[in-house]
Amino acid sequence: MAIRVGTCAFTDHEGFYPPALPPGERLSYYARRFDLVEVDSTFYGLPRPRTLERWVEATPAGFTMDIKAERRMTGHVRGIALDEQIAACREFRARFEDFRQSGRMGSVLLQFPPWLRSTQEAQGTLRRLREELASFKVSVEMRNRSWCREDGEELLAFLREIGAAHVVADEPQVGQGSVPLLAAVTDELAILRLHGRNADTWYVRGETSQDRFYYLYSLEELTALRRTADALAESAREVHVLFNNNHGDFAIRGALTMQEMLGLTPRPDSQEGLFGPL
């Protein structure tokens, strides 16, 4: 088994990158310290083929990129029909097939909207989307509490049936648009996705997502989350620990601390950086 640690997005992280570093070199700089990242920009639209080529060029062999599904795929466009979601999946599949073969592709994250309740129709939609993405690893993050009835056993059994990884989410517990931390493994991959615990901003729509995820994990909280990652690793072949509290340098600080707790070391050719040895 292996545990990888990274952040959701590599373009943020105030203070992590040298001031004079061109934006186009941020990924290669990030990859000197981490071997995992989640790309969230794909939620808003598919990257150009040349962008995908640059991602491969900027990262070493063994670097993994989880890719967030485009919003039409997961029904974030209200009223979208199933055939439109399927068409979006096919566009995604075609765009990312060469990238998948590069060896950098991790999981396709299907993060569903908080208004999607647990119904037979919703399960049917997810089953159909999984079929369209059969050649990809797929992870699923639910955001409506109705999916977690009876300790989430129905959801977990369903994800095992369709061959998808359950995303273990750490987030504030406020209302139907949040789910409890359900530390369970449904596939060879397990993902621990850390949103912070700021209940005051969970439902706030600020100018940027950083306003919503204003939360710095304490050492005590990270210690407990490290135990969760270890527990997941007992059943999964690989565990991805991803910090999504992208306010300022909060995600980077949490990821670096988690790496240290897990005894993970940077690549041997890394250099000194703003946050200590890179």
Secondary structure as GFF3:
##gff-version 3
##sequence-region A 1 278
A	DSSP	beta_strand	2	8	.	.	.	ID=ss1
A	DSSP	three_ten_helix	23	25	.	.	.	ID=ss2
A	DSSP	alpha_helix	26	30	.	.	.	ID=ss3
A	DSSP	beta_strand	36	39	.	.	.	ID=ss4
A	DSSP	three_ten_helix	41	43	.	.	.	ID=ss5
A	DSSP	alpha_helix	49	58	.	.	.	ID=ss6
A	DSSP	beta_strand	64	68	.	.	.	ID=ss7
A	DSSP	alpha_helix	82	101	.	.	.	ID=ss8
A	DSSP	beta_strand	105	111	.	.	.	ID=ss9
A	DSSP	alpha_helix	120	132	.	.	.	ID=ss10
A	DSSP	beta_strand	137	141	.	.	.	ID=ss11
A	DSSP	three_ten_helix	145	152	.	.	.	ID=ss12
A	DSSP	alpha_helix	153	162	.	.	.	ID=ss13
A	DSSP	beta_strand	165	170	.	.	.	ID=ss14
A	DSSP	beta_strand	189	194	.	.	.	ID=ss15
A	DSSP	alpha_helix	209	212	.	.	.	ID=ss16
A	DSSP	alpha_helix	219	233	.	.	.	ID=ss17
A	DSSP	beta_strand	238	243	.	.	.	ID=ss18
A	DSSP	alpha_helix	250	262	.	.	.	ID=ss19
A	DSSP	beta_strand	272	273	.	.	.	ID=ss20
A	DSSP	beta_strand	276	277	.	.	.	ID=ss21
###
